[in-house]
């Protein structure tokens, strides 16, 4: 069965510090992984997907199949990055399996 | 994304009552999903639908019923609400052939 693990419930950093939100997965097939973000009082929305290998709002994430990880990184955190971040795995039936989420707090 | 809406946004009900949460999308997306969000669990899939009249169970379907007679609507019914169903419920949709899901604003349900 598929599983997504986000070991940190809360990550607190200062503005300008690097950020790394951890995500590990377990899946027997070829994984398709995503990061979704939920800002305060806003809807859950897609941040980035591993297939596109893009950088969104300064965030990047690399799929490491050997370590079964998909960590989200940003070199310099901004206050507006404060939000709840969810790592998610797409299953064969096109639904998402989510991790439990990490709340990122960027302090001034 | 006003294209996917949920109603009501907040609901308080009592144990044993039937409750229906509504989800409506204007994009004609084929896929629709219901998730519940609980502290420590993230979002878990309740039911999903690949098209009108095609539905299937997700990870936590017990106590819930869905229907999809029209592409744009995907109501979720709690047949006899229990306190363990107190949660925030999110509806989402995605277009066939794509992997991006678009989420509604959520319904916060409290079962007393």
Backbone of each chain as ProteinMPNN parsed JSONL, in Angstrom:
{"seq_chain_A": "XXXXXXXXXXXXXXXXXXXXXXXXXXXXXXXXXXXXXXXXXXXXXXXXXXXXXXXXXXXXXXXXXXXXXXXXXXXXXXXXXXXXXXXXXXXXXXXXXXXXXXXXXXXX", "coords_chain_A": {"N_chain_A": [[0.843, -1.194, 0.0], [0.352, 2.315, -0.583], [2.151, 5.046, 0.903], [2.761, 8.134, 2.518], [5.087, 10.049, 4.187], [5.591, 12.681, 6.37], [7.809, 13.857, 8.453], [8.0, 16.039, 10.163], [5.963, 18.058, 12.126], [5.923, 20.742, 12.549], [7.865, 23.386, 11.352], [10.059, 25.835, 12.068], [11.577, 28.755, 11.046], [13.897, 31.489, 10.518], [13.429, 34.484, 8.641], [15.029, 34.551, 5.52], [16.604, 32.365, 6.011], [17.611, 29.016, 5.021], [15.265, 26.525, 3.857], [13.999, 23.288, 4.361], [11.667, 20.953, 3.735], [10.708, 17.843, 4.707], [9.924, 14.795, 2.985], [8.965, 11.509, 2.623], [8.262, 8.531, 0.818], [6.301, 5.57, 0.134], [5.786, 3.243, -2.26], [4.706, 0.922, -4.658], [4.663, 1.19, -7.381], [5.566, 3.309, -10.197], [6.422, 6.376, -8.982], [4.438, 9.364, -8.781], [4.816, 12.492, -7.687], [3.872, 15.272, -5.595], [3.783, 18.62, -4.288], [1.559, 20.254, -2.251], [0.085, 23.294, -1.094], [-1.266, 25.169, 1.587], [-2.239, 28.22, 2.296], [-2.99, 30.587, 4.908], [-6.423, 30.847, 5.395], [-6.936, 30.259, 2.765], [-7.501, 28.164, -0.137], [-6.455, 24.767, -0.526], [-3.767, 24.263, -2.678], [-1.963, 23.41, -5.664], [1.541, 23.336, -5.502], [4.009, 22.412, -6.633], [5.073, 19.872, -9.004], [6.776, 16.782, -9.405], [7.352, 15.894, -11.934], [7.519, 18.04, -13.69], [9.76, 19.394, -12.886], [10.163, 22.032, -12.061], [10.675, 25.362, -10.717], [8.894, 26.924, -8.282], [7.854, 29.879, -6.875], [10.356, 30.055, -5.788], [10.769, 27.61, -4.646], [11.959, 24.265, -4.841], [11.929, 20.777, -5.664], [13.284, 17.602, -5.57], [13.004, 14.388, -6.878], [14.092, 11.534, -5.321], [14.662, 8.442, -5.985], [16.139, 6.374, -4.932], [16.363, 6.948, -2.208], [13.755, 7.158, -1.699], [12.499, 9.713, -1.48], [11.219, 13.08, -1.465], [11.938, 15.845, -0.995], [11.18, 19.219, -0.116], [12.574, 22.303, -0.977], [13.976, 25.525, -0.26], [16.115, 28.215, -0.778], [16.165, 30.694, 0.587], [14.079, 31.684, 2.947], [10.91, 33.363, 3.008], [8.617, 35.59, 4.686], [6.059, 35.341, 3.685], [5.958, 32.741, 2.935], [5.009, 31.244, 4.951], [2.887, 28.695, 5.871], [0.783, 25.761, 5.478], [2.14, 22.767, 4.421], [1.789, 20.091, 2.201], [2.857, 16.952, 1.217], [2.245, 14.818, -1.513], [1.132, 11.813, -3.097], [0.378, 10.45, -6.205], [-2.041, 8.051, -6.931], [-2.857, 4.944, -8.654], [-5.542, 5.202, -9.29], [-5.947, 7.825, -9.763], [-6.324, 9.397, -7.548], [-5.141, 11.197, -4.644], [-2.673, 10.411, -2.234], [-1.989, 11.728, 0.797], [0.588, 13.185, 2.864], [0.902, 13.862, 6.402], [1.309, 16.515, 6.706], [3.212, 19.573, 7.083], [3.695, 22.343, 9.059], [4.938, 25.391, 8.172], [6.631, 27.98, 9.63], [7.708, 31.177, 9.2], [9.733, 33.358, 10.652], [10.124, 36.867, 11.354]], "CA_chain_A": [[0.0, 0.0, 0.0], [1.126, 3.552, -0.668], [2.237, 5.805, 2.138], [3.576, 9.338, 2.448], [5.463, 10.435, 5.539], [6.22, 13.979, 6.616], [8.163, 13.639, 9.852], [7.939, 17.248, 10.99], [4.66, 18.733, 12.183], [6.17, 22.178, 12.541], [9.221, 23.82, 11.058], [10.129, 27.274, 12.297], [12.851, 29.32, 10.607], [13.908, 32.934, 10.393], [13.451, 35.027, 7.292], [16.34, 34.496, 4.898], [17.237, 31.071, 6.275], [17.176, 27.962, 4.095], [14.155, 25.684, 4.301], [13.854, 21.961, 3.767], [10.54, 20.194, 4.269], [11.0, 16.458, 4.338], [8.846, 13.91, 2.534], [9.352, 10.181, 2.171], [7.105, 7.809, 0.312], [6.371, 4.136, -0.085], [4.869, 2.96, -3.365], [5.256, -0.172, -5.457], [4.715, 1.56, -8.783], [6.398, 4.463, -10.521], [5.759, 7.441, -8.223], [4.222, 10.74, -9.226], [4.748, 13.206, -6.411], [3.457, 16.664, -5.631], [3.663, 19.397, -3.07], [0.422, 21.155, -2.187], [0.254, 24.281, -0.033], [-2.501, 25.829, 2.055], [-1.997, 29.461, 3.027], [-4.051, 30.916, 5.852], [-7.709, 31.267, 4.834], [-7.014, 29.987, 1.33], [-7.701, 26.763, -0.49], [-5.31, 23.932, -0.846], [-3.428, 24.455, -4.09], [-0.737, 22.763, -6.098], [2.742, 24.152, -5.518], [4.799, 21.902, -7.744], [5.025, 18.432, -9.277], [8.15, 16.365, -9.69], [7.548, 15.637, -13.359], [7.859, 19.254, -14.427], [11.084, 19.832, -12.446], [10.166, 23.484, -12.115], [10.817, 26.09, -9.457], [7.74, 27.787, -8.073], [8.041, 30.764, -5.716], [11.679, 29.784, -5.252], [10.817, 26.251, -4.117], [12.263, 23.154, -5.725], [11.865, 19.46, -5.032], [13.857, 16.566, -6.427], [12.623, 13.017, -6.539], [15.217, 10.631, -5.121], [14.045, 7.113, -5.906], [16.962, 5.524, -4.074], [16.016, 7.23, -0.822], [12.286, 7.325, -1.703], [12.241, 11.011, -0.867], [10.819, 14.2, -2.344], [12.02, 16.961, -0.062], [10.924, 20.559, -0.669], [13.652, 23.176, -0.524], [14.042, 26.919, -0.7], [17.359, 28.708, -0.188], [15.972, 31.858, 1.454], [12.655, 31.738, 3.297], [10.235, 34.645, 3.133], [7.491, 35.506, 5.619], [4.862, 34.909, 2.96], [6.002, 31.286, 2.742], [4.357, 30.595, 6.092], [1.702, 27.966, 5.392], [0.789, 24.313, 5.692], [2.624, 22.114, 3.216], [1.478, 18.677, 2.122], [3.423, 16.128, 0.17], [1.186, 13.911, -1.963], [1.489, 10.786, -4.077], [-0.755, 10.102, -7.063], [-2.231, 6.609, -7.029], [-3.317, 4.473, -9.949], [-6.92, 5.615, -9.564], [-5.895, 9.282, -9.948], [-6.518, 10.113, -6.286], [-3.894, 11.543, -3.968], [-2.393, 10.017, -0.863], [-1.294, 12.854, 1.392], [1.251, 13.102, 4.148], [0.156, 14.528, 7.479], [1.506, 17.955, 6.588], [4.19, 20.305, 7.903], [3.428, 23.784, 9.121], [6.148, 26.208, 8.084], [6.525, 29.322, 10.203], [8.882, 31.987, 8.9], [9.709, 34.478, 11.59], [10.838, 38.044, 10.822]], "C_chain_A": [[0.884, 1.253, 0.0], [1.088, 4.293, 0.653], [3.135, 7.008, 1.902], [3.836, 9.802, 3.879], [6.121, 11.81, 5.548], [6.552, 14.005, 8.101], [8.016, 14.864, 10.751], [6.551, 17.855, 10.951], [4.838, 20.231, 12.007], [7.637, 22.434, 12.244], [9.242, 25.339, 11.175], [11.52, 27.772, 11.929], [12.742, 30.842, 10.609], [13.96, 33.323, 8.918], [14.885, 35.018, 6.757], [17.077, 33.19, 5.108], [16.789, 30.046, 5.241], [16.093, 27.098, 4.724], [14.234, 24.338, 3.597], [12.718, 21.235, 4.479], [10.679, 18.767, 3.762], [9.743, 15.674, 3.948], [9.467, 12.594, 2.087], [8.105, 9.419, 1.759], [7.395, 6.32, 0.226], [5.339, 3.809, -1.151], [5.493, 1.909, -4.265], [5.404, 0.193, -6.931], [5.685, 2.695, -9.024], [5.756, 5.704, -9.904], [5.595, 8.745, -8.998], [3.945, 11.555, -7.973], [4.519, 14.687, -6.597], [3.663, 17.3, -4.256], [2.465, 20.325, -3.236], [0.633, 22.084, -0.994], [-1.099, 24.89, 0.32], [-2.102, 27.032, 2.886], [-3.206, 29.751, 3.91], [-5.274, 31.447, 5.115], [-7.789, 31.093, 3.314], [-7.184, 28.489, 1.094], [-6.369, 26.048, -0.659], [-5.031, 24.075, -2.342], [-2.105, 23.773, -4.404], [0.424, 23.75, -6.083], [3.656, 23.689, -6.654], [4.681, 20.39, -7.831], [6.409, 17.996, -9.724], [8.399, 16.219, -11.178], [8.033, 16.885, -14.085], [9.216, 19.815, -14.043], [11.218, 21.354, -12.482], [10.434, 24.057, -10.73], [9.644, 27.051, -9.365], [7.954, 28.57, -6.792], [9.376, 30.479, -5.026], [11.844, 28.395, -4.67], [11.179, 25.262, -5.22], [12.122, 21.861, -4.94], [12.396, 18.441, -6.022], [13.445, 15.2, -5.938], [13.891, 12.171, -6.447], [14.651, 9.227, -4.919], [14.84, 6.187, -4.995], [16.616, 5.697, -2.603], [14.501, 7.357, -0.638], [11.901, 8.627, -1.01], [11.886, 12.047, -1.917], [10.794, 15.452, -1.468], [11.847, 18.294, -0.786], [11.959, 21.529, -0.093], [13.484, 24.599, -1.049], [15.258, 27.545, -0.03], [17.172, 29.851, 0.811], [14.479, 32.024, 1.753], [12.154, 33.174, 3.402], [9.04, 34.491, 4.073], [6.238, 34.992, 4.939], [4.864, 33.421, 2.631], [5.329, 30.542, 3.89], [3.032, 29.984, 5.646], [1.81, 26.521, 5.837], [1.174, 23.665, 4.38], [2.352, 20.608, 3.296], [2.206, 18.044, 0.944], [2.364, 15.112, -0.229], [1.685, 13.014, -3.08], [0.254, 10.439, -4.888], [-0.855, 8.586, -7.192], [-2.759, 6.241, -8.406], [-4.723, 4.91, -10.293], [-7.054, 7.134, -9.614], [-6.23, 10.064, -8.686], [-5.155, 10.354, -5.643], [-3.842, 10.919, -2.581], [-1.508, 11.102, -0.266], [-0.492, 12.443, 2.618], [0.451, 13.894, 5.171], [0.392, 16.033, 7.518], [2.57, 18.505, 7.526], [3.821, 21.776, 7.881], [4.754, 24.519, 9.136], [5.847, 27.587, 8.65], [7.814, 30.061, 9.899], [8.792, 33.242, 9.753], [10.542, 35.64, 11.044], [12.206, 38.231, 11.466]], "O_chain_A": [[2.003, 1.246, 0.512], [0.131, 4.188, 1.419], [4.133, 6.925, 1.187], [2.909, 9.929, 4.679], [7.084, 12.06, 4.823], [5.652, 14.161, 8.926], [7.918, 14.731, 11.971], [6.018, 18.137, 9.877], [4.007, 20.902, 11.395], [8.528, 21.794, 12.803], [8.523, 26.037, 10.459], [12.522, 27.27, 12.44], [11.651, 31.405, 10.691], [14.467, 32.583, 8.075], [15.824, 35.42, 7.444], [18.082, 32.937, 4.445], [15.717, 30.182, 4.651], [16.012, 26.955, 5.944], [14.502, 24.26, 2.398], [12.801, 20.943, 5.671], [10.758, 18.517, 2.559], [8.663, 15.868, 4.505], [10.386, 12.577, 1.268], [7.022, 9.644, 2.297], [8.542, 5.875, 0.242], [4.15, 4.069, -0.969], [6.676, 1.994, -4.598], [6.187, -0.429, -7.648], [6.52, 3.009, -8.175], [4.636, 6.052, -10.277], [6.473, 9.167, -9.751], [2.952, 11.327, -7.282], [4.909, 15.28, -7.602], [3.709, 16.626, -3.228], [2.361, 21.072, -4.208], [1.276, 21.714, -0.012], [-1.954, 25.093, -0.542], [-1.68, 26.894, 4.034], [-4.298, 29.229, 3.687], [-5.176, 32.377, 4.315], [-8.623, 31.718, 2.66], [-7.03, 27.672, 2.001], [-5.324, 26.654, -0.899], [-5.946, 24.016, -3.164], [-1.252, 23.588, -3.536], [0.307, 24.865, -6.59], [4.027, 24.476, -7.525], [4.259, 19.719, -6.89], [7.133, 18.768, -10.354], [9.525, 16.396, -11.641], [8.863, 16.798, -14.99], [9.778, 20.626, -14.779], [12.252, 21.89, -12.882], [10.422, 23.35, -9.723], [9.427, 27.88, -10.248], [8.208, 27.986, -5.738], [9.5, 30.647, -3.813], [12.94, 28.031, -4.242], [10.764, 25.404, -6.37], [12.186, 21.852, -3.711], [11.994, 18.428, -7.186], [13.523, 14.892, -4.749], [14.669, 12.107, -7.398], [14.217, 8.871, -3.824], [14.265, 5.306, -4.355], [16.579, 4.729, -1.844], [14.029, 7.634, 0.465], [11.091, 8.644, -0.083], [12.211, 11.904, -3.096], [9.735, 16.037, -1.237], [12.305, 18.471, -1.915], [12.188, 21.568, 1.116], [12.932, 24.833, -2.124], [15.416, 27.415, 1.184], [17.932, 29.966, 1.772], [13.714, 32.458, 0.892], [12.878, 34.075, 3.828], [8.513, 33.391, 4.236], [5.441, 34.283, 5.554], [3.88, 32.899, 2.107], [5.106, 29.334, 3.8], [2.166, 30.677, 5.111], [2.778, 26.111, 6.477], [0.598, 23.978, 3.338], [2.637, 19.952, 4.298], [2.166, 18.549, -0.178], [1.654, 14.594, 0.633], [2.531, 13.395, -3.889], [-0.804, 10.164, -4.321], [0.125, 7.918, -7.52], [-3.069, 7.111, -9.221], [-5.072, 4.983, -11.471], [-8.161, 7.664, -9.517], [-6.405, 11.281, -8.749], [-4.149, 9.779, -6.057], [-4.833, 10.901, -1.852], [-0.412, 11.365, -0.762], [-0.836, 11.489, 3.317], [-0.557, 14.519, 4.839], [-0.258, 16.745, 8.283], [2.798, 17.977, 8.614], [3.655, 22.375, 6.818], [5.591, 24.294, 10.01], [4.926, 28.271, 8.203], [8.894, 29.622, 10.295], [7.894, 34.069, 9.591], [11.541, 35.427, 10.358], [12.925, 39.171, 11.128]]}, "seq_chain_B": "XXXXXXXXXXXXXXXXXXXXXXXXXXXXXXXXXXXXXXXXXXXXXXXXXXXXXXXXXXXXXXXXXXXXXXXXXXXXXXXXXXXXXXXXXXXXXXXXXXXXXXXXXXXXXXXX", "coords_chain_B": {"N_chain_B": [[-10.329, 30.183, -7.119], [-13.241, 29.976, -8.165], [-14.543, 28.028, -9.472], [-15.028, 25.596, -8.254], [-17.161, 24.766, -5.747], [-18.357, 24.482, -2.37], [-20.958, 23.486, -0.176], [-22.816, 23.246, 2.884], [-20.603, 25.799, 4.284], [-20.045, 25.642, 6.938], [-21.197, 23.408, 9.412], [-23.195, 22.207, 11.994], [-24.228, 19.374, 13.634], [-26.176, 16.673, 15.066], [-25.42, 13.58, 16.687], [-26.345, 10.713, 14.894], [-27.983, 11.909, 13.03], [-28.791, 12.503, 9.56], [-26.658, 13.877, 7.142], [-25.897, 15.962, 4.407], [-23.32, 16.926, 2.339], [-22.509, 19.29, -0.069], [-21.043, 19.484, -3.325], [-19.931, 21.289, -6.059], [-18.861, 21.767, -9.374], [-17.752, 23.801, -12.08], [-16.289, 23.251, -14.29], [-16.633, 20.98, -15.788], [-15.022, 18.816, -15.196], [-13.809, 15.465, -15.274], [-13.038, 13.84, -13.095], [-13.801, 13.599, -9.649], [-13.43, 14.152, -6.136], [-13.626, 13.278, -2.675], [-12.25, 14.288, 0.343], [-11.226, 13.977, 3.761], [-10.007, 16.04, 6.344], [-7.963, 15.738, 9.027], [-6.389, 16.443, 12.125], [-3.055, 15.488, 12.323], [-3.384, 13.488, 10.508], [-3.434, 14.456, 7.96], [-4.863, 14.744, 4.726], [-7.365, 12.463, 3.884], [-8.631, 10.122, 1.584], [-12.035, 9.724, 0.876], [-14.162, 9.01, -0.943], [-14.221, 8.634, -4.497], [-14.778, 9.695, -7.905], [-14.829, 8.805, -11.241], [-16.313, 9.61, -13.352], [-19.636, 10.654, -14.352], [-22.029, 8.702, -12.667], [-20.14, 6.809, -11.97], [-18.533, 5.664, -9.29], [-16.278, 5.145, -6.515], [-14.81, 3.541, -3.659], [-12.643, 5.09, -1.269], [-9.948, 5.474, 0.991], [-11.151, 5.745, 3.533], [-14.101, 4.995, 3.666], [-16.281, 4.182, 5.239], [-19.48, 4.718, 6.597], [-20.2, 6.735, 4.954], [-21.855, 7.923, 1.983], [-21.996, 8.317, -1.525], [-23.016, 9.98, -4.554], [-23.333, 10.448, -8.082], [-24.967, 11.786, -10.246], [-24.911, 13.803, -12.084], [-22.322, 15.345, -13.978], [-21.271, 17.676, -12.834], [-21.87, 17.714, -10.128], [-21.263, 16.355, -6.871], [-22.334, 15.02, -4.345], [-21.874, 14.315, -0.841], [-22.94, 12.115, 1.576], [-23.576, 11.661, 4.971], [-24.827, 9.044, 6.52], [-25.729, 8.405, 9.105], [-24.72, 10.366, 11.354], [-21.685, 10.386, 13.23], [-19.63, 11.151, 16.116], [-16.987, 10.793, 15.473], [-16.875, 11.582, 12.905], [-16.606, 14.249, 12.845], [-14.931, 16.788, 11.297], [-12.932, 18.415, 8.741], [-14.075, 18.728, 5.531], [-13.069, 18.219, 2.248], [-13.687, 18.815, -1.122], [-12.612, 17.921, -4.38], [-11.527, 18.332, -7.791], [-10.502, 17.065, -10.987], [-9.217, 17.236, -14.301], [-9.639, 14.879, -16.902], [-6.789, 13.114, -17.915], [-5.014, 14.871, -16.861], [-3.015, 15.773, -13.956], [-3.387, 17.555, -11.932], [-5.156, 18.524, -9.097], [-7.992, 20.403, -8.159], [-9.111, 22.204, -5.462], [-11.975, 22.614, -3.359], [-13.304, 25.077, -1.009], [-13.738, 23.841, 1.4], [-15.671, 22.208, 3.995], [-16.558, 22.653, 7.24], [-17.415, 20.377, 9.553], [-19.19, 19.645, 12.444], [-20.01, 17.217, 14.749], [-22.167, 16.677, 17.272]], "CA_chain_B": [[-10.931, 29.244, -8.072], [-14.66, 29.875, -7.875], [-15.073, 26.949, -10.274], [-15.473, 24.483, -7.423], [-17.749, 25.315, -4.548], [-18.891, 23.527, -1.417], [-21.946, 24.037, 0.752], [-22.534, 24.513, 3.543], [-19.216, 25.96, 4.698], [-20.001, 25.199, 8.335], [-22.403, 22.656, 9.775], [-23.216, 21.526, 13.282], [-25.329, 18.434, 13.672], [-26.166, 15.785, 16.224], [-25.191, 12.152, 16.432], [-27.483, 9.967, 14.369], [-28.676, 12.632, 11.954], [-28.245, 12.416, 8.21], [-26.121, 15.164, 6.68], [-25.372, 15.928, 3.036], [-22.412, 17.995, 1.954], [-22.616, 19.468, -1.52], [-19.87, 19.913, -4.081], [-20.317, 21.658, -7.42], [-17.781, 22.349, -10.171], [-18.251, 24.366, -13.341], [-15.324, 22.994, -15.367], [-16.915, 19.687, -16.432], [-13.957, 17.85, -14.938], [-14.3, 14.094, -15.155], [-12.77, 13.252, -11.79], [-14.115, 14.342, -8.435], [-12.93, 13.454, -4.956], [-13.921, 13.768, -1.337], [-11.241, 14.015, 1.345], [-11.412, 14.575, 5.065], [-8.754, 16.532, 6.899], [-7.915, 15.617, 10.478], [-5.073, 16.736, 12.695], [-2.184, 14.323, 12.433], [-3.621, 12.537, 9.41], [-3.451, 15.096, 6.657], [-6.121, 14.515, 4.021], [-7.585, 11.066, 3.519], [-9.648, 9.971, 0.541], [-13.253, 9.033, 1.303], [-14.709, 8.443, -2.17], [-13.887, 9.364, -5.692], [-15.623, 9.403, -9.056], [-14.117, 9.017, -12.498], [-17.261, 10.179, -14.314], [-21.012, 10.53, -13.869], [-22.49, 7.336, -12.392], [-19.023, 5.917, -11.639], [-17.931, 6.053, -8.017], [-15.549, 4.052, -5.878], [-14.384, 3.824, -2.298], [-11.267, 5.467, -1.001], [-9.291, 4.903, 2.17], [-12.0, 5.783, 4.726], [-15.463, 5.198, 3.158], [-17.35, 3.693, 6.124], [-20.377, 5.726, 7.138], [-20.442, 7.748, 3.918], [-22.441, 7.505, 0.713], [-21.896, 9.357, -2.556], [-23.705, 9.763, -5.815], [-22.907, 11.409, -9.101], [-25.91, 11.69, -11.366], [-24.478, 14.814, -13.056], [-20.874, 15.552, -13.953], [-20.849, 18.829, -12.051], [-22.202, 17.6, -8.712], [-20.764, 15.144, -6.216], [-22.71, 15.149, -2.933], [-21.404, 13.326, 0.135], [-23.943, 11.975, 2.628], [-23.318, 10.891, 6.178], [-26.156, 8.463, 6.72], [-26.039, 8.531, 10.523], [-23.476, 11.011, 11.758], [-21.044, 10.024, 14.498], [-18.668, 12.162, 16.561], [-15.706, 10.583, 14.788], [-16.946, 12.207, 11.587], [-16.257, 15.666, 12.98], [-13.748, 16.953, 10.468], [-13.07, 19.345, 7.625], [-14.248, 17.935, 4.319], [-12.674, 18.903, 1.023], [-14.01, 18.263, -2.426], [-11.633, 18.31, -5.386], [-11.807, 17.82, -9.126], [-9.388, 17.137, -11.93], [-9.582, 16.959, -15.687], [-9.085, 13.622, -17.386], [-5.526, 13.276, -18.616], [-4.121, 15.76, -16.104], [-2.819, 15.286, -12.593], [-3.621, 18.625, -10.959], [-6.475, 18.555, -8.48], [-8.431, 21.716, -7.707], [-9.841, 21.972, -4.234], [-12.962, 23.546, -2.867], [-12.915, 25.789, 0.206], [-13.899, 22.986, 2.572], [-16.831, 22.289, 4.892], [-16.202, 22.253, 8.608], [-18.557, 19.67, 10.138], [-19.087, 19.259, 13.853], [-21.067, 16.298, 15.159], [-22.241, 16.737, 18.754]], "C_chain_B": [[-12.405, 29.04, -7.755], [-15.276, 28.721, -8.626], [-15.503, 25.746, -9.481], [-15.925, 25.039, -6.092], [-18.291, 24.194, -3.671], [-19.915, 24.234, -0.53], [-22.494, 22.926, 1.635], [-21.047, 24.648, 3.872], [-19.012, 25.492, 6.131], [-21.311, 24.486, 8.642], [-22.194, 22.039, 11.142], [-24.427, 20.62, 13.28], [-25.193, 17.542, 14.895], [-25.925, 14.345, 15.785], [-26.482, 11.493, 15.95], [-28.216, 10.652, 13.229], [-27.996, 12.383, 10.609], [-27.824, 13.817, 7.757], [-25.618, 14.988, 5.253], [-24.531, 17.163, 2.792], [-22.386, 18.074, 0.43], [-21.291, 19.934, -2.115], [-20.296, 20.14, -5.522], [-19.116, 22.25, -8.145], [-18.307, 22.718, -11.554], [-17.344, 24.048, -14.522], [-15.635, 21.754, -16.201], [-15.743, 18.709, -16.298], [-14.548, 16.463, -14.748], [-14.184, 13.573, -13.723], [-13.192, 14.196, -10.671], [-13.777, 13.478, -7.237], [-13.485, 14.093, -3.687], [-12.799, 13.315, -0.398], [-11.727, 14.564, 2.68], [-10.044, 14.929, 5.636], [-8.835, 16.506, 8.414], [-6.498, 15.838, 10.956], [-4.277, 15.449, 12.819], [-2.346, 13.315, 11.313], [-3.518, 13.173, 8.031], [-4.817, 14.924, 6.029], [-6.209, 13.042, 3.646], [-8.778, 10.965, 2.574], [-10.832, 9.171, 1.058], [-13.847, 8.274, 0.118], [-14.177, 9.25, -3.343], [-14.793, 8.9, -6.836], [-14.851, 9.744, -10.318], [-15.008, 9.65, -13.562], [-18.652, 10.062, -13.69], [-21.384, 9.051, -13.769], [-21.38, 6.333, -12.147], [-18.374, 6.427, -10.362], [-17.209, 4.855, -7.413], [-15.025, 4.514, -4.524], [-12.92, 4.232, -2.25], [-10.769, 4.772, 0.241], [-10.23, 4.78, 3.373], [-13.474, 5.958, 4.349], [-16.592, 4.874, 4.143], [-18.152, 4.843, 6.712], [-20.743, 6.818, 6.158], [-21.06, 7.116, 2.674], [-22.276, 8.65, -0.277], [-22.762, 8.975, -3.741], [-23.158, 10.763, -6.806], [-23.774, 11.228, -10.344], [-25.573, 12.702, -12.462], [-22.984, 15.057, -12.892], [-20.465, 16.623, -12.957], [-21.084, 18.701, -10.547], [-21.721, 16.282, -8.121], [-21.085, 15.25, -4.727], [-22.192, 13.997, -2.079], [-22.42, 13.29, 1.271], [-23.402, 11.139, 3.777], [-24.666, 10.337, 6.61], [-26.63, 8.586, 8.167], [-24.77, 9.054, 11.196], [-22.987, 10.523, 13.128], [-19.998, 11.081, 14.855], [-17.33, 12.017, 15.839], [-15.699, 11.171, 13.369], [-16.811, 13.729, 11.662], [-14.926, 15.89, 12.277], [-13.957, 18.134, 9.526], [-13.071, 18.514, 6.349], [-13.927, 18.776, 3.088], [-13.115, 18.102, -0.193], [-12.941, 18.743, -3.404], [-12.051, 17.744, -6.73], [-10.544, 17.89, -9.97], [-9.888, 16.719, -13.311], [-8.938, 15.649, -16.113], [-7.812, 13.898, -18.166], [-4.569, 14.236, -17.941], [-4.001, 15.248, -14.674], [-3.077, 16.35, -11.536], [-5.035, 18.541, -10.423], [-6.748, 19.965, -7.971], [-9.386, 21.514, -6.548], [-10.876, 23.051, -3.968], [-12.507, 24.166, -1.559], [-13.049, 24.971, 1.485], [-15.198, 23.249, 3.312], [-16.384, 21.795, 6.26], [-17.453, 21.671, 9.272], [-18.253, 19.29, 11.577], [-20.283, 18.394, 14.204], [-21.062, 16.24, 16.689], [-22.811, 15.453, 19.328]], "O_chain_B": [[-12.776, 28.039, -7.142], [-16.46, 28.449, -8.43], [-16.28, 24.934, -9.983], [-15.162, 25.706, -5.393], [-18.636, 23.114, -4.15], [-19.764, 25.406, -0.183], [-22.625, 21.786, 1.188], [-20.307, 23.673, 3.742], [-17.939, 25.007, 6.491], [-22.383, 24.897, 8.198], [-21.16, 21.43, 11.418], [-25.532, 21.054, 12.958], [-24.23, 17.64, 15.655], [-26.2, 13.968, 14.646], [-27.555, 11.69, 16.519], [-29.001, 10.01, 12.53], [-26.802, 12.094, 10.535], [-28.538, 14.798, 7.962], [-24.986, 13.982, 4.931], [-24.97, 18.292, 3.009], [-22.26, 17.063, -0.262], [-20.531, 20.674, -1.492], [-20.942, 19.287, -6.131], [-18.431, 23.123, -7.613], [-19.176, 22.05, -12.114], [-17.589, 24.516, -15.634], [-14.975, 21.504, -17.21], [-15.507, 17.883, -17.179], [-15.616, 16.291, -14.159], [-15.107, 12.946, -13.202], [-12.976, 15.406, -10.731], [-13.827, 12.25, -7.298], [-13.772, 15.289, -3.645], [-12.444, 12.137, -0.346], [-12.533, 15.493, 2.728], [-9.062, 14.214, 5.437], [-9.678, 17.175, 9.012], [-5.532, 15.471, 10.287], [-4.762, 14.45, 13.35], [-1.542, 12.393, 11.179], [-3.516, 12.46, 7.027], [-5.828, 14.956, 6.73], [-5.246, 12.453, 3.154], [-9.794, 11.637, 2.751], [-10.668, 8.081, 1.606], [-14.013, 7.055, 0.168], [-13.744, 10.393, -3.194], [-15.468, 7.874, -6.751], [-14.291, 10.833, -10.446], [-14.51, 10.17, -14.561], [-18.823, 9.45, -12.635], [-21.093, 8.259, -14.666], [-21.634, 5.129, -12.116], [-17.745, 7.485, -10.35], [-17.49, 3.705, -7.752], [-14.827, 5.704, -4.281], [-12.092, 3.798, -3.051], [-11.122, 3.624, 0.513], [-10.125, 3.828, 4.147], [-14.055, 6.99, 4.684], [-17.739, 5.253, 3.906], [-17.6, 5.804, 7.248], [-21.508, 7.724, 6.486], [-20.825, 5.95, 2.358], [-22.403, 9.818, 0.091], [-23.177, 7.827, -3.905], [-22.594, 11.791, -6.431], [-23.375, 10.615, -11.334], [-25.905, 12.491, -13.628], [-22.453, 14.979, -11.784], [-19.428, 16.5, -12.303], [-20.553, 19.497, -9.771], [-21.763, 15.237, -8.771], [-20.196, 15.54, -3.928], [-22.086, 12.859, -2.537], [-22.725, 14.325, 1.862], [-22.847, 10.058, 3.578], [-25.548, 11.092, 7.023], [-27.807, 8.844, 8.417], [-23.874, 8.29, 11.555], [-23.774, 10.285, 14.044], [-19.539, 11.821, 13.984], [-16.626, 13.003, 15.62], [-14.655, 11.246, 12.722], [-16.896, 14.412, 10.641], [-13.92, 15.265, 12.615], [-15.014, 18.764, 9.516], [-12.175, 17.701, 6.122], [-14.437, 19.882, 2.913], [-12.935, 16.886, -0.269], [-12.425, 19.853, -3.267], [-12.832, 16.795, -6.801], [-9.638, 18.676, -9.696], [-10.846, 15.959, -13.45], [-7.81, 15.351, -15.72], [-7.765, 14.816, -18.985], [-3.436, 14.403, -18.391], [-4.781, 14.402, -14.236], [-2.989, 16.056, -10.344], [-5.998, 18.491, -11.188], [-5.867, 20.631, -7.428], [-10.348, 20.751, -6.641], [-10.691, 24.223, -4.296], [-11.44, 23.823, -1.048], [-12.534, 25.361, 2.533], [-15.751, 24.348, 3.27], [-15.9, 20.674, 6.411], [-18.425, 22.385, 9.52], [-17.217, 18.703, 11.886], [-21.43, 18.784, 13.985], [-20.087, 15.814, 17.309], [-22.945, 15.328, 20.546]]}, "name": "protein", "num_of_chains": 2, "seq": "XXXXXXXXXXXXXXXXXXXXXXXXXXXXXXXXXXXXXXXXXXXXXXXXXXXXXXXXXXXXXXXXXXXXXXXXXXXXXXXXXXXXXXXXXXXXXXXXXXXXXXXXXXXXXXXXXXXXXXXXXXXXXXXXXXXXXXXXXXXXXXXXXXXXXXXXXXXXXXXXXXXXXXXXXXXXXXXXXXXXXXXXXXXXXXXXXXXXXXXXXXXXXXXXXXXXXXXXXXXX"}
